[in-house]
Every structure is written in structure tokens, then in C-alpha cells.
Amino acid sequence: MPAPDPVPAARPGKRAATPLRVVVTDPIISRFAGRLTRGLDGHEWTFAAAAAAAERLAAIAAAEVVVCSHLSEQEAAVAASARLVHVTGAGLGRVAISALPAAAAGANTFHHARPIAEHVLMSVLALNRRLLASDRQLRSGSWRTIANDSSVPLHRTLDTMTLGVVGLGSIGAEVARLGAGLGMETLAVRSRPEAPLPDGVRPGWVGGTADLPRLLAGSDAVVVTVPLSAATEGLIGPAELALMKPGAFLVNVARGPVVDQAALYAALSGGSLAGAAIDVWWGAPAPGRTPPADFPFAELENVILTPHYSGHARSTFERRADDIAGNIARLAEGRPLLNVVRSGSQQ
């Protein structure tokens, strides 16, 4: 078992009523083993992230609880004893939930909205102030400011900028809150514009998907936060990018294919878009394709490139570990589970 991470205090609550066999296959959440198991030492824990495939398969076959970020159809099919499969994040795309036995419930967890929102605002500030370009120039011995070079642009303060949020789920809502807190005017579009607004979110206006052109034309920075689906693939394409203001920025923290990569590269290299921050990509990294894109974004100076890490704050995984442990305790005590994405026949 991995070395426990330091934790402040024991988790409150009664001891588990029924001991469970728990298998953890996710290497990231395994780093928080101390927090995950705190107060739940009556269970049988197996940390199998580094195990050989056959050993991991055998552990899953015997488990009553599987904690994972990936679960293949083969692994799901052998999980005959599973009562709960707990995904260690929000997304279910790499977990074969439908292949699980009927008795197995499925649950997920979140807590990534705040760090991603901070990444978005950091990116807007860095793009607006040409932070990376200025750093590179100064390191190379070039001192360029408005005092000695009239071509250097003046940067803007956030309270003079409009932030357009595409998608108003947990991430989009947190982006809107932080942007407004820093004085930005905020606009938003989402699939159900008539739904109640999230707490603390008060955009200047909220429209539906058909209002996307209005948002793009009216925003100085646009952040894309919608989930990838047949309806959102290519949502931001050549026509949409052409609608954006000269000098505007695009930040994508959704999924790569929500933005047409050929159109984005053309807009960035051709100068119609002032800059972009890309944290999500078009496929997986590979030798010769890192970052994973079909166009040389790494050669552009007006782009911030990050390896899909915007949500990777310590607090994200600490709170996810707490959610998972809480659901394991609920299962053992016969209480209703939280964040259920699939109801098992025993629940």
C-alpha cells in the first residue's frame, strides 16, 4: 500500500457495519491512500495501480468496491462481486459502466471546478500581458517596453474586459464567479438558458446555443467548458472564430474536439485571434505528437500550452478521496450513496 499522506484529523462517523473488499486501481488517488482509508480500516484494501494485468484482474474479480479512473470491458465483466464502482473523477468515458453486473452501482466525484477556473483567469491574464513572450525576450537580453518601443501594446485590466463563458456547468459557473469577482463583465450561453442560475452567478445575459455568435462577438476572452458530444464537436469552428473581436483570446478547458483545430491554428497564425490557451487536446500524446495536435501549435508565440493539468490541485484529490471514502462508508452501513451515476439492483 502506498505511504499514507498526512491528514489533519480522523474522519467523523461510526465504524463500518459490514467490512468490504476494496480495490483501488487509479494511481493518482492511490497517492492519497491515507486520506482514503482514514477511519475505514475495518475494510480489506488492495492498491493495484502498479500490479500486473492478471493480478489486477484477479483483484477486481474479488472486489466489492472498485475505485478507478479506467475500467475496461474485460475488467467490468469479471467484477461479479462488485457492489460499487467509484470513478475517481467526473468523466465516465473510460469506464465501462454498462458492462458491470446488475448489482453494481456507479458513482463519481468532482471538485475540479475551482482550480480549472483559476487556470482560466491565469491564462487570460498571461495572454493579455504577453507574459510568456515578455519573459522569453528578457531572458534573451531584449528589454522591450512602451518606453523604448512604440510597437509594444499596452495591456488591459480585467475590469475593462468582457468574459464569455460557453457552458455553465460547475466549471463554467466557477469561471463566471471568479471573473465577476475580478471586475469582468460576464456573458454565458448554455443548452438550457431558462434553467435557474448557479449560486453566485449573475452574467450580464445568458443565452442558448443559438446565441453563441452574440457571445463571441461581444467577448474579449472566451472560455469553452462544455462536455464533448455529437452536438458540441466542432462547436467553435472557422465561422465562430471569425466572429470574435480582433485582440480576443480563447481558452479551451473542455475537450480538444469541441474546437476545430485547423480553424484555431489558422486564426492564431493569421492574426485574427490574439491568443489562446489550450489545456485539452486532439487525442493522446505520442512520440512526435506531443502536444497531441495535427498542427504545430508549439511554434506559435501567442499560445499557452498545458498538458490537461488545469484541475490538478491537491485540494481536488483530497476532496475526491473524501467523497469516495464517504460513499464506501455509506455502502457498508446501508445508507444511500451520493453522486450516483448508475443505480445497482442492491441500492
C-alpha positions in Angstrom: 0.0 0.0 0.0 1.4 3.5 -0.8 2.6 5.6 2.1 -0.3 7.5 3.7 -0.4 11.2 3.1 -0.5 13.4 6.1 -4.1 14.2 7.2 -5.3 16.6 9.9 -7.8 14.5 11.8 -9.8 11.3 11.8 -12.9 11.3 9.7 -16.0 11.6 11.9 -18.7 8.9 11.8 -19.4 5.4 13.0 -17.3 2.3 12.2 -18.4 0.5 9.1 -21.1 -2.0 9.8 -20.0 -4.5 7.1 -16.4 -5.0 6.1 -15.8 -4.6 2.3 -13.1 -5.7 -0.1 -12.0 -2.5 -1.8 -9.6 -2.4 -4.8 -8.1 0.8 -5.9 -6.6 0.8 -9.5 -6.2 4.6 -10.0 -2.5 5.6 -9.5 -3.4 9.3 -8.7 -5.9 8.7 -5.9 -3.6 5.9 -4.6 -1.2 8.7 -3.6 -3.9 9.8 -1.1 -4.2 6.4 0.5 -4.0 7.8 4.0 -6.9 10.1 3.4 -8.9 7.5 1.5 -8.6 4.8 4.2 -8.8 7.1 7.3 -11.5 5.7 9.7 -12.2 2.8 7.3 -9.5 0.4 8.5 -12.1 -2.3 9.0 -12.2 -2.9 5.3 -9.8 -5.0 3.2 -7.9 -2.6 1.0 -5.9 -3.6 -2.1 -4.0 -0.9 -4.1 -3.4 -2.4 -7.5 -2.4 0.5 -9.7 1.1 -0.9 -10.2 0.0 -4.5 -10.4 0.4 -6.7 -13.4 -2.7 -7.0 -15.6 -3.5 -10.6 -14.4 -3.1 -9.6 -10.7 -5.2 -6.5 -11.2 -7.9 -8.5 -12.9 -8.0 -11.1 -10.1 -8.3 -8.3 -7.5 -11.2 -6.7 -9.4 -12.9 -10.1 -9.7 -12.9 -10.4 -5.9 -13.7 -6.8 -5.1 -17.0 -5.5 -3.6 -15.8 -1.9 -4.3 -13.7 -0.9 -7.3 -12.1 2.6 -7.2 -10.9 3.5 -10.7 -10.4 6.1 -13.4 -10.3 3.5 -16.1 -12.2 0.2 -16.3 -12.1 -1.9 -19.4 -15.0 -4.0 -20.6 -12.9 -7.1 -19.6 -12.4 -5.7 -16.1 -16.1 -4.8 -15.8 -17.1 -8.2 -17.0 -15.2 -10.0 -14.2 -16.3 -7.7 -11.4 -19.0 -10.2 -10.5 -18.9 -9.3 -6.7 -18.9 -5.5 -7.3 -21.5 -3.6 -5.4 -20.0 -0.2 -6.1 -17.7 1.1 -8.9 -16.5 4.6 -7.8 -14.9 6.7 -10.5 -12.2 9.0 -9.2 -13.3 11.9 -11.3 -16.3 13.3 -13.1 -15.9 11.7 -16.5 -17.2 8.2 -17.4 -15.8 7.9 -20.9 -13.0 5.5 -19.9 -15.2 3.3 -17.6 -17.3 0.5 -19.0 -20.2 1.2 -16.6 -22.7 -0.6 -18.9 -20.7 -3.9 -18.8 -20.9 -4.2 -15.0 -23.2 -6.7 -13.3 -26.7 -5.5 -12.5 -26.0 -5.4 -8.7 -23.1 -2.8 -9.1 -23.9 0.8 -8.5 -21.7 3.5 -10.1 -20.7 6.9 -8.6 -18.4 9.7 -9.5 -16.8 12.8 -7.9 -15.9 16.4 -8.9 -14.0 19.2 -7.0 -12.1 20.3 -10.1 -14.1 23.5 -10.9 -12.2 25.9 -8.7 -8.6 25.0 -9.9 -9.7 25.0 -13.5 -11.4 28.4 -13.1 -8.2 29.8 -11.6 -6.3 28.4 -14.5 -8.6 30.1 -16.9 -8.2 33.5 -15.3 -4.4 33.0 -15.0 -4.3 32.2 -18.7 -6.4 35.3 -19.6 -4.0 37.5 -17.6 -0.9 35.9 -19.1 -2.2 36.3 -22.6 -3.4 39.8 -22.1 0.0 40.9 -20.6 2.1 38.8 -23.1 3.7 37.2 -20.1 5.5 34.3 -21.8 6.7 36.4 -24.8 8.0 39.1 -22.5 9.8 36.5 -20.3 11.5 35.0 -23.4 12.5 38.4 -24.7 14.1 39.5 -21.5 15.9 36.2 -21.0 17.4 36.7 -24.4 18.7 40.1 -23.5 15.9 42.2 -25.1 14.3 45.0 -23.0 11.1 46.0 -24.7 8.5 48.2 -23.1 6.3 51.1 -24.3 9.1 53.4 -23.1 11.5 52.3 -25.8 9.4 50.5 -28.4 6.2 52.0 -29.7 5.1 48.7 -31.1 4.7 47.1 -27.7 1.0 47.1 -26.9 -0.5 48.4 -23.7 -2.2 45.6 -21.7 -5.7 45.9 -20.3 -7.0 45.4 -16.8 -9.6 42.8 -16.2 -12.3 45.3 -15.2 -12.3 46.6 -18.8 -12.8 43.2 -20.3 -15.8 41.0 -21.1 -15.6 37.3 -20.4 -17.8 34.9 -22.4 -18.5 31.5 -20.9 -19.6 28.7 -23.2 -21.3 26.2 -20.9 -22.5 27.0 -17.4 -21.9 23.7 -15.5 -19.8 23.6 -12.4 -16.6 24.7 -14.2 -18.3 27.5 -16.3 -20.1 28.7 -13.2 -16.9 29.0 -11.2 -15.2 30.8 -14.1 -18.0 33.3 -14.2 -17.9 33.8 -10.4 -14.1 34.4 -10.4 -14.2 36.6 -13.4 -17.0 38.8 -12.0 -15.1 38.9 -8.7 -12.2 40.5 -10.5 -14.5 43.1 -12.1 -15.1 41.4 -15.5 -18.4 41.7 -17.2 -19.6 38.1 -17.9 -21.8 36.6 -20.6 -22.8 33.0 -20.9 -24.5 30.5 -23.2 -25.8 27.1 -22.3 -28.1 24.4 -23.6 -30.9 25.3 -21.2 -30.9 29.1 -20.8 -34.2 29.1 -18.9 -32.8 26.9 -16.0 -32.0 28.6 -12.7 -28.6 30.2 -12.4 -26.0 28.6 -10.2 -25.5 30.3 -6.8 -23.4 33.5 -7.1 -23.5 33.6 -10.9 -25.1 36.7 -12.4 -24.0 37.2 -16.0 -25.0 40.3 -18.0 -27.1 37.9 -20.0 -27.5 34.1 -20.5 -28.4 32.8 -23.9 -28.9 29.4 -25.6 -26.7 27.7 -28.1 -28.2 29.8 -30.9 -26.8 32.9 -29.1 -23.2 31.7 -29.4 -22.5 34.2 -32.2 -23.6 37.1 -30.0 -21.4 35.9 -27.1 -18.3 35.5 -29.4 -18.8 39.0 -30.9 -19.2 40.6 -27.6 -16.4 39.0 -25.6 -12.7 39.9 -25.1 -12.0 36.4 -23.7 -14.0 33.3 -24.4 -13.7 30.1 -22.3 -15.1 26.8 -23.6 -16.3 24.5 -20.8 -19.0 22.3 -22.5 -18.8 18.5 -22.4 -17.8 16.8 -25.7 -20.8 15.2 -27.5 -22.1 14.9 -31.0 -23.8 18.3 -30.6 -20.6 20.1 -29.3 -17.9 18.5 -31.5 -16.6 21.4 -33.7 -18.8 23.9 -31.9 -16.0 26.5 -32.3 -15.1 26.4 -36.0 -14.0 28.8 -38.7 -17.2 30.8 -38.7 -17.3 31.1 -34.9 -13.6 32.2 -34.7 -14.2 34.8 -37.4 -16.9 36.4 -35.2 -14.5 37.0 -32.3 -13.2 40.5 -31.7 -9.7 41.5 -33.0 -7.5 41.1 -30.0 -9.7 38.5 -28.3 -8.5 35.3 -26.5 -9.8 31.8 -26.5 -9.3 29.4 -23.6 -10.3 25.7 -24.0 -10.7 23.6 -20.8 -13.4 21.4 -22.3 -12.2 18.8 -24.7 -10.0 19.3 -27.7 -12.5 18.4 -30.4 -15.0 21.0 -29.2 -12.7 23.4 -31.1 -11.8 22.8 -34.7 -8.0 22.6 -34.5 -7.4 23.6 -38.2 -9.5 26.7 -37.8 -7.9 27.6 -34.4 -4.4 27.3 -35.9 -5.3 29.4 -38.9 -6.9 32.1 -36.7 -3.8 32.2 -34.4 -1.1 32.1 -37.1 -3.0 34.5 -39.3 -3.5 37.1 -36.6 -7.3 37.2 -36.4 -7.2 35.8 -32.9 -4.8 37.4 -30.5 -4.1 34.3 -28.4 -5.3 31.1 -27.0 -4.7 28.8 -24.0 -5.0 25.1 -24.8 -5.3 22.6 -21.9 -7.1 19.9 -23.8 -6.0 18.3 -27.0 -7.0 16.2 -30.0 -6.1 12.7 -29.0 -3.4 11.2 -26.7 0.3 12.3 -26.6 2.8 10.1 -28.5 6.3 10.4 -29.8 6.3 13.0 -32.5 2.8 14.1 -31.5 3.3 15.9 -28.2 1.5 18.1 -27.8 -1.2 16.0 -29.5 -2.4 18.0 -32.4 -2.1 17.9 -36.2 -0.8 21.5 -36.4 2.4 23.0 -34.9 0.8 25.0 -32.1 4.1 24.8 -30.2 5.7 27.0 -32.8 3.3 29.9 -32.1 4.2 32.5 -29.5 0.7 33.6 -28.8 -0.4 30.3 -27.3 -0.2 28.9 -23.8 0.1 25.1 -23.9 -0.5 22.9 -20.9 -0.9 19.1 -20.6 -4.5 18.8 -19.4 -3.5 19.7 -15.9 -5.7 22.7 -15.0 -7.7 20.7 -12.5 -4.8 19.1 -10.8 -4.8 20.9 -7.4 -4.0 19.0 -4.2 -7.4 20.0 -2.9 -9.1 18.3 -5.9 -7.8 14.9 -5.0 -8.1 15.3 -1.2 -11.8 16.1 -1.6 -12.3 13.4 -4.1 -10.7 10.9 -1.7 -13.1 12.2 1.0 -16.1 11.7 -1.3 -15.0 8.1 -2.2 -14.4 7.2 1.4 -17.8 8.6 2.4 -19.6 6.5 -0.2 -17.7 3.4 0.9 -18.9 4.1 4.5 -22.4 4.6 3.3 -22.4 1.3 1.3 -21.1 -0.6 4.4 -23.7 1.0 6.6 -26.6 0.5 4.2 -27.1 4.3 3.6 -27.9 5.9 0.3 -24.9 6.7 -1.9 -24.1 10.2 -3.2 -23.2 11.2 -6.8 -24.8 8.1 -8.2 -24.5 7.7 -12.0 -25.8 4.1 -12.1 -28.2 2.5 -9.6 -27.3 -1.0 -8.8 -30.0 -3.5 -8.0 -28.9 -3.6 -4.4 -29.3 0.1 -3.9 
